[in-house]
Amino acid sequence: MLGRDSADAYQALVSQVSQSISERFATVDRPWTGITPGELGPAVAAVDLDRPLPSFSDAFDEIGDLYLRDAVWFHHPTYLAHLNCPVALPAVAAETVLASVNTSVDTWDQSAGGTLIEQRLIAWTCERIGLGPDADGVFTSGGTQSNLHALLLARDEAVEQVLKNSEEPMRGVEVLPRLRLFASPHSHFSVVKAARLLGLGEDAVITVPADDRFRMNPAALDAAIETCRAAGLVPAGAVATAGTTDFGSIDPLDSIAEVCAAHRVWFHVDAAYGCGLLVSPDRRELLWGIEHADSVTVDFHKSFFQPVSSSAVLVRDRASLRHVTHHADYLNPVEALSPNQVDKSLQTTRRLDALKLWMTLRTLGPAQIGTMFDRACELAGEAWEYLDADPRFETAAPVSQLSTVLFRLAGADDDVHRAAREAIAAAGEGMVASTRVEGRIALKLTLLNPETTLGDIVPVLDALARHGARLQQIGKESA
Ligand SMILES: *Cc1c(COP(=O)(O)O)cnc(C)c1O
């Protein structure tokens, strides 16, 4: 146990672990070994969890084989796949602190300064967004939870309005099937999942068409809300995405805000990906209109270079957070006067993830974080131009507003794309993602590493083209 008498043991363990991990970081020469579940599964299954090893060192060696050797390294310059970032050093050090102290930031009497640190960062983020004097929020486990939380508030505000205006006595649950949410086809799947968890039913999320740059059409949102009203349904909330996961496209926040205000519909902005723009020296204006939001999702573990988890949900009116407040006699009784973050959270026991962002801001400052994200966005532009100019490739979407790049191997079908992507990962030549654009598979780069250059990306593209050509040849021969 970490306690009064274990100071030496603690130091020895932490330095053993940090030495070993730093050696790995210094020597890892590819983002992944490409191991399969079939290869790794038996070794993990063979571990007898009821029979411990003689020492921590033995256990640490064991995870070297079971986990670290074949881990996926997001810091590697040829990791170009998903929305994972290399992590800021001050944040990693802070992670050790918060794990050791093991603060739980649910009540004042379990966190003290931790609660104040979280509250300052929430206030700082609200101010960066421009949410006004009554804003508040809370850290969450991720964008999925932030979206769920925000849409819960939208749901309960809408239900309250309906009950208030209803002439006959009604119960809240009777209103739920009539509620509708609105989002573009490119919004994150957690929106639909949240609707289901919130009891709104399968058809609750209405898809609002997007333009050819993958941004929601505000006039179509306006029409969809009208149609709902006319059908006796209750428009409860619109979700604008500030950085779609696939395209990095940003819905026109300002126009959507106007539509929402005109219809008195809750305006949620999912900025899980694009939140880094809040500190960007060059690109802040892309978030123009976010200040009108009723709620905002930010994922610091994406564009703020924080270790998982670090995310928050912010609201314009702190009173709306009452929908998740519950007073438990043992924890936060009604008469308690202390600031208790549990009053605002879906979670109870909760990590002091805020400490990581705090240490990062206090060490690097916001402008440096923003510059790092700007660099990733710039690189996406460079990669797009390279692909556009090279006849082996075709771009599958216009240049991104953030840091994704969608492209295809010229003349290749879905199977070739799938196989080429797997081939480069298995060979340790790099990692890219894939998605569907207009029904066909496209390859995707998601760039979040400020140290990656076009010189790192080009060999990965060469490898894709080489595997692609080989696979197409095999396809022709067997046809
Ligand atoms: C990643 C992402 C989410 C989900 O966030 P998690 O932290 O993975 O739960 C939600 N919305 C968007 C737009 C995202 O990119």
The ligand as a Gaussian input file, in Angstrom:
#p B3LYP/6-31G(d) Opt

LIG

0 1
 C      -14.279000      11.402000     -30.196000
 C      -15.577000      12.071000     -30.362000
 C      -16.618000      11.850000     -29.460000
 C      -16.532000      10.818000     -28.375000
 O      -15.587000      11.160000     -27.435000
 P      -14.907000      10.053000     -26.479000
 O      -13.982000      10.862000     -25.689000
 O      -14.246000       9.071000     -27.401000
 O      -15.995000       9.417000     -25.688000
 C      -17.772000      12.595000     -29.612000
 N      -17.898000      13.475000     -30.609000
 C      -16.931000      13.696000     -31.523000
 C      -17.158000      14.687000     -32.627000
 C      -15.736000      12.980000     -31.433000
 O      -14.773000      13.176000     -32.348000

